[in-house]
Every structure is written in structure tokens, then in C-alpha cells.
Amino acid sequence: MEFADVVRRRRMVRNYDPDRPVPAEVVERILRHATHAPSAGFAQGWAFLVLETPAERELFWSATSPAGAAPSRWLAGMRSAPLLVVPLSHKAAYLDRYAEADKGWTDRDEARWPVPYWHVDTGMAALLMLLTAVDEGLGACFFGIPPQRLGAFREAFGVPEAYTPIGAVSVGYRAPDHRSASLRRGRRSLGEVVHRGRWAGAPETGGVSAGAPVLATDG
């Protein structure tokens, strides 16, 4: 599939054919492509928990769903996904990497980071999973794990405290699905989101003062 078509066709799919598992070679490509995401200092501070068997998936939904709550249409559709991947970020990998000799931040001070790149980079890995799924003729959805259920999730799968789940990705062959009501908001135009040269309407200022070195994303 042409890349432009992959981007245009990507959408969050919330219902899957439960009788069509994702082929093993496709799962491998989804995971391998995720490892090609960029990362600061090529730290690659991510991990992926892959859940394929019915027992593994049931444990995930039991651990992350509110106890006693009736399943919503969203949850009923999502539970039909034959593949779940949980991308986890590893902050220590970045602090360790930037304490090495070529970076030199031996104080490991998180204040040096303008944003938590460990989460950003893992999010980019998740996006590559979504795009690969489309390219393979599959549907996928990125969704969050409720914060009050993170402890139960960690306990269920033995996830170390050093790793933070940034969400989860469901993957499978698309079944009849409902479109999110949020899509009625429409996609914002380039004119609304793009600011060329400087922010539209901002007052003119003098020069730009020198600041801290820019963090580079590698890989």
C-alpha cells in the first residue's frame, strides 16, 4: 500500500473479527517496525507486552476494567481483538544513556528534559504499530489504561515499576464498527493549526537569546 494511503486510511477501529487471528509473521512485522521509531540518544527505552492467547487477553481486560461494571459497546467490541500490545516506556534507559561520556549528564537530572522523551518515543513506536496494521490490511486502536487500574495491570503481568504503560494497542481484522461521535467535530484545517515563520498574531520581539543545547532524537 502507498504510504499516503496508509496515512489516510488509518483510523481507530473498535470492533474485530474474533475468529481471525493475526498471523504470526504479521505480529512480528508490527513489533519489528515499532523498534524503528526514533529515540533520544538512540536510547530505545521501550518494551512491548504482547498478549495473544484468550487467557492472556482475558486477564488484561479483567485487570484493566472497572470491577462489576457492565460492558459498554466500546468494551464489547474491543474485547474481540485477537491481539493486544502494551507499549511501555523506560525512563531509566534515557537517564542512563545521557549520563554516558558522549552526553555527560551524570547528575541524571530530569529537569534537563523539556518533555519526557521516554513517553514520546514510545508513543511514536505505537504509531508505527498502527500504521503497520493498516498496511497489512488490519484495523487497530490505541487506547488508555485507567490510572486506577495500573496497579492491577502490573500485578497481573509482573510488570516492573521501572516500566510505564503509555496505553495499549488492539489489533485484528476489522468487523462492522461504529464511528466515534467525536468525528463529527471534523478535521481541523491546515490554516487553523499551521503557523509559518512565527505564531499568527504574536507581537514582534527582538532577537532570540541563546539557550540550552537542543536534545536530538536519533535512529
PEGI-V660542 format. One record per backbone hydrogen bond with DSSP energy under -1.0 kcal/mol. CO is the residue of the C=O (numbers start at 1). NH is the residue of the N-H. E is the energy in kcal/mol with one decimal. If there is no record, write none. Layout:
# PEGI-V660542
co->(CO:CO)
nh->(NH:NH)
e->(E:E)
This chain:
# PEGI-V660542
co->(2:3:4:5:15:17:23:24:25:26:27:28:29:30:31:33:34:39:39:40:44:45:47:49:51:53:54:55:56:57:58:59:60:61:66:72:73:74:75:77:78:83:84:85:86:87:88:89:90:91:91:92:93:94:96:97:98:100:100:104:105:109:110:115:116:116:117:118:119:120:121:122:123:124:125:126:127:128:129:130:131:132:133:134:139:140:141:143:146:147:149:150:151:152:153:154:154:160:164:168:169:170:171:172:173:180:181:182:183:189:190:196:199:216:218)
nh->(6:7:8:9:175:20:27:28:29:30:31:32:33:34:35:36:37:42:218:43:46:90:88:86:84:57:58:59:60:61:62:63:64:65:69:76:77:78:79:80:81:171:51:169:49:166:47:164:93:94:95:96:97:98:99:100:105:103:104:106:108:112:113:117:119:120:121:122:123:124:125:126:127:128:129:130:131:132:133:134:135:136:138:137:172:13:170:168:149:150:153:154:155:156:157:158:159:163:89:143:85:141:83:139:17:183:184:185:186:193:194:198:202:41:39)
e->(-2.0:-2.4:-2.2:-2.4:-2.1:-1.4:-2.2:-2.2:-1.7:-2.6:-2.2:-2.7:-2.8:-1.5:-1.2:-1.8:-1.6:-2.3:-2.1:-2.0:-2.2:-2.3:-3.3:-2.7:-2.1:-2.5:-2.5:-2.1:-1.9:-2.4:-2.4:-2.3:-2.1:-1.5:-1.5:-2.7:-2.1:-2.4:-2.3:-1.2:-1.8:-2.5:-3.1:-2.9:-2.5:-2.2:-1.9:-2.5:-1.0:-1.2:-2.0:-2.8:-1.9:-2.5:-1.0:-1.3:-3.1:-1.6:-3.6:-1.7:-2.0:-1.6:-1.8:-1.6:-1.4:-1.9:-3.3:-1.2:-2.2:-1.9:-1.8:-1.9:-2.0:-1.8:-1.4:-2.0:-2.5:-2.3:-2.4:-1.7:-2.3:-1.6:-3.0:-1.9:-2.1:-2.2:-2.4:-2.4:-2.3:-1.1:-2.3:-2.8:-2.3:-2.4:-1.8:-1.2:-1.5:-1.7:-2.8:-2.6:-2.5:-1.9:-1.4:-3.2:-2.8:-1.6:-1.5:-2.0:-1.8:-1.1:-2.7:-1.1:-2.1:-1.2:-3.0)
